[in-house]
Amino acid sequence: MKPPPPRTRLAPGAGTLATAARAVAAVAAEGRSADAVLAGISPSPERAAMRAVALGTLRWYLRLAPAIGALLARPAFELPPPVHALLIVGAHQIEYSRSAVHSSVHLAVDASRALGHAHLAGLVNAVLRRFAAGRAVLLARVDADMAARTAHPPWLVDAIGRDWPGQAARVLEANNVQAPMTLRVDLQRGSAPEYVRELAGADIAARCLTWRDSAVELIRPMNVADLPGFPEGRVSVQDAGAQLAAPLLDAQPGMRVLDACAAPGGKTGHLLEHTPGLAVLVAVDSDSARLARVRANLERLGREAQCVHADLRDPRDSEALRGAPFDRILVDAPCSATGVIRRHPDIKLLRREDDPAVLAATQLSILRSCFARLAAGGRLVYSTCSLLRVENDAVIGGLLASERTARVLAWPAAVPVPPGAVPARHGMQLLPGAEADTDGFYYACLEKAAGTTA
């Protein structure tokens, strides 16, 4: 097949595909997070489209890459990473977008020139035309393997199947569906039904969630800057599942509260909204840059907390963590984030099989450190956005085995259980999608036996 004739002017939209291809290559070839890559894209009218193309491609990368690989005459690693990524971006546009096939191919060819690889425009043209013509057969071969069909790494398919055998197929399917945009209303400044009515007045369709009184779900996602009340902190973006942490902790006025692993600050803000009059809320994170995001979020909300840069695993306490024990502690532990894949599809490419076990050791270390700071009779809520038992029930089991004063509390009657939540040995697991349509979260409530000292 002859290469397409050279062009001096790129078709509108080619730059968007080229930028999306660079972002996909940064994730797939360099191991960078999509959030970090996309945050570095300069604002432009095409930014939203570029983001959608990049995230859509990452969502289906592990299904499309084998199909494209079957069409290449040389190993994919011999291609410049942005060009290989562009082929997968182009395949995504052909298979999953509403664009005409010929238009998607045409834009990808021009995008190769925008990437500085005009000499490979013929290859891009030929491969994508062959994909378009034979994709039914190509993808049928790929889909014979469930991991490839659902665009997940095999180790994660195995792990989800092992931990959730009855729900595994639904979980894998839910991971490839775009998550809803859910808001948290500051109930000290208005109710969710009132906010839904305010949105309706601005021609923004939304609904309240019956099981979480602070949650409002938008019918269609939108720019947060255009949300009524967002700049002044009356409303925040937060998955409804994440909005369970504050009510489960059940802090009361006058209490000392520790928010461990606080960044980026969504739960910190909710704790302050949920319980005005705390004696102190100490928000800790080991990453100074992420701790700055906590401060920025609190500033928008008009709330105050003591932000501390510290590693809770370090026995050398910072001054803010010394003294009286805490009445309530939230441990929102760093995890594999396998419960939020539908929002962060790059997780499927970035996580490795041994990551959960390594993270579990860190989680148990943080949990033990925090439990030592808990007052007798105090409550600790452990949470992750992981679906894997090694990071959830197994971590709680590890603490219980070494701490005779620790006991698991039942789910509080005052906190409605999300529809479709699955009881675990020590806590409760929310699976992505399910009836409540939340992300995947694990929660366990612990108490330190009264009469002991921290």
Helices and strands as residue ranges (DSSP letters): H 14-28, H 34-39, H 47-69, G 76-78, H 81-96, H 101-114, G 118-120, H 121-142, H 146-149, H 154-163, H 168-174, E 182-185, H 192-201, E 206-208, E 215-218, G 224-226, E 235-237, G 242-244, H 245-249, E 256-260, H 266-274, E 280-285, H 288-301, E 306-309, G 319-321, E 326-332, H 347-350, H 355-372, E 374-384, G 389-391, H 393-402, E 406-409, E 422-423, E 428-430, E 441-448
